[in-house]
Amino acid sequence: MSRWEPEARERLVRAALDLFADQGYDRTTVAEIAERAGLTKSTFFRYFPDKREVLAAGQDTLCKLIEEGIATAPTSATPLDAVEAALDAASTAFIPERRDLGKKMYAAIATSSELQERDALKRLELANAMERALENRGFDETTASLAAELGILALKRAQRNWSKSTNSTAFRDIARQSLQELRAANAKLS
């Protein structure tokens, strides 16, 4: 097994999710993940500190995309307009070739409280990144926090709908629709 295989991270994620689906999260070892990916155990640990962190693959990229989307939104953007810009930017990470990973990820999360905890932490970190970016634009803490929570809820709904979808609807369109639905629901709360 070569140490410097191309796309090692993606191969490890795919292998882990396949094994979680086949034999369960708890019964899957790091060695099995590495073997299924055609890599070494030490290569796994170069990318992830443990098997639970496979779910957070790409989280740093998503945080950066969210922050950049908000930072580059028009100066006249409302908080939710800036959130929409963040979702548009984040959508570049959701390419059709990865749609199947979402289904596998949600299936694995449903079977493990440890993975549910990691998924919640991931969403919290994304919400914090969104909130900070909104505050950097000058929105007050309460407004930024509420807009970020709606943004992360829209992102979560979009991820689920995109991964379940059998059509070719782009992630960006699904995310925008999710945010529109939340905006409409929010208007009914008053």
C-alpha positions in Angstrom: 0.0 0.0 0.0 1.4 3.3 -1.0 1.6 6.1 1.6 0.8 8.9 -0.8 -2.2 7.6 -2.7 -4.2 10.3 -4.5 -7.5 11.3 -2.9 -6.7 9.4 0.3 -9.0 11.4 2.5 -12.0 10.8 0.3 -11.2 7.1 0.0 -11.0 6.9 3.8 -14.3 8.6 4.2 -16.0 6.4 1.6 -14.5 3.2 3.2 -15.5 4.2 6.7 -19.1 5.0 5.7 -19.3 1.7 3.7 -18.1 -0.2 6.8 -20.4 1.7 9.2 -23.3 0.7 6.9 -22.1 -3.0 6.6 -21.2 -3.8 10.1 -22.1 -0.8 12.3 -20.0 2.0 13.7 -19.0 0.3 16.9 -17.8 -2.9 15.3 -15.7 -1.0 12.7 -12.0 -0.5 13.4 -9.6 2.1 12.0 -7.5 -0.8 10.6 -10.5 -2.1 8.7 -11.2 1.4 7.3 -7.6 1.8 6.2 -7.6 -1.7 4.6 -10.8 -1.1 2.8 -9.4 2.2 1.4 -6.2 0.4 0.3 -4.1 2.5 2.7 -2.2 2.1 5.9 -3.5 2.7 9.4 -0.9 5.5 9.8 -2.3 7.2 6.7 -5.7 7.2 8.4 -4.3 8.9 11.4 -2.6 11.6 9.2 -6.1 12.7 8.2 -8.3 11.9 11.3 -7.5 11.6 15.0 -10.2 8.8 15.3 -12.9 7.1 13.3 -15.6 9.5 14.7 -13.9 12.4 13.0 -14.6 11.0 9.5 -17.9 12.7 9.8 -16.2 16.1 10.1 -14.2 15.7 6.9 -14.4 18.9 5.0 -15.7 20.9 8.0 -12.8 23.4 7.9 -13.5 24.0 4.2 -17.2 24.5 4.9 -16.4 27.1 7.6 -14.1 29.0 5.3 -16.7 29.0 2.5 -19.4 30.2 4.9 -17.2 33.0 6.2 -16.2 34.0 2.7 -19.7 34.0 1.5 -20.9 36.3 4.3 -17.8 38.6 3.9 -18.4 39.1 0.2 -22.2 39.6 0.3 -23.3 43.0 -0.9 -22.9 45.8 1.7 -26.7 46.3 1.6 -27.4 42.6 2.5 -29.6 41.9 5.5 -28.4 39.2 7.9 -30.4 36.5 6.1 -29.3 37.8 2.7 -25.7 37.3 4.0 -26.6 33.8 5.2 -28.0 33.1 1.7 -24.6 34.2 0.3 -22.9 31.8 2.7 -25.1 28.9 1.6 -24.3 29.8 -2.0 -20.6 29.7 -1.3 -20.9 26.5 0.8 -22.8 24.8 -2.1 -19.5 24.5 -4.0 -18.5 21.7 -1.7 -21.6 19.7 -2.5 -20.8 18.2 -5.9 -22.9 15.5 -7.4 -20.2 12.8 -7.1 -20.5 13.1 -3.3 -24.3 12.9 -3.0 -24.2 9.3 -2.1 -21.9 10.0 0.9 -24.8 12.0 2.5 -27.1 9.0 2.5 -24.4 6.8 4.1 -23.5 9.4 6.6 -27.1 9.9 7.8 -27.6 6.2 8.0 -24.5 5.8 10.2 -25.4 8.8 12.4 -28.8 7.3 13.1 -27.3 4.1 14.6 -24.7 5.7 16.9 -25.1 8.1 19.8 -21.4 8.9 19.5 -21.8 9.9 15.9 -24.9 11.9 16.8 -22.8 13.8 19.3 -20.1 14.5 16.7 -22.7 15.7 14.2 -24.1 18.1 16.8 -20.7 19.5 17.5 -20.0 19.9 13.8 -23.2 21.9 13.4 -22.3 24.0 16.4 -18.9 24.8 15.0 -20.5 25.8 11.6 -23.0 28.0 13.4 -20.3 29.7 15.4 -18.4 30.4 12.2 -21.5 31.9 10.6 -22.3 34.0 13.7 -18.7 35.4 13.8 -18.8 36.3 10.2 -22.1 38.1 10.6 -20.8 40.0 13.7 -17.7 41.0 11.6 -20.2 42.6 9.1 -21.5 44.7 12.0 -24.6 42.9 13.0 -25.3 42.7 16.7 -24.7 39.5 18.6 -28.4 38.5 19.0 -29.3 39.2 15.3 -26.1 37.4 14.2 -26.9 34.4 16.5 -30.5 34.0 15.3 -29.5 34.4 11.6 -26.7 31.9 12.0 -29.1 29.3 13.7 -31.5 29.7 10.8 -28.7 29.4 8.3 -27.4 26.2 9.9 -30.9 24.8 10.1 -31.3 25.6 6.3 -27.9 23.9 5.6 -28.9 20.8 7.6 -32.3 20.5 5.8 -30.6 21.1 2.5 -28.0 18.4 3.1 -30.7 15.9 4.0 -32.9 16.7 1.1 -30.0 16.8 -1.4 -28.6 13.4 -0.2 -32.1 11.9 -0.4 -32.9 13.4 -3.8 -33.0 11.2 -6.8 -33.1 14.1 -9.3 -30.3 16.4 -10.3 -31.3 19.5 -8.4 -28.2 21.4 -7.4 -27.4 21.8 -3.8 -27.5 25.6 -4.1 -31.1 25.5 -5.2 -32.1 23.2 -2.4 -30.3 25.3 0.2 -31.9 28.5 -1.1 -35.4 26.8 -1.0 -34.7 25.6 2.6 -33.8 29.1 3.7 -36.9 30.6 1.9 -39.1 28.1 3.8 -37.5 29.1 7.1 -37.9 32.8 6.3 -41.6 32.2 5.6 -42.0 30.2 8.8 -40.2 32.9 10.8 -42.5 35.5 9.5 -45.5 33.5 10.9 -44.0 33.6 14.4 -44.8 37.2 15.0 
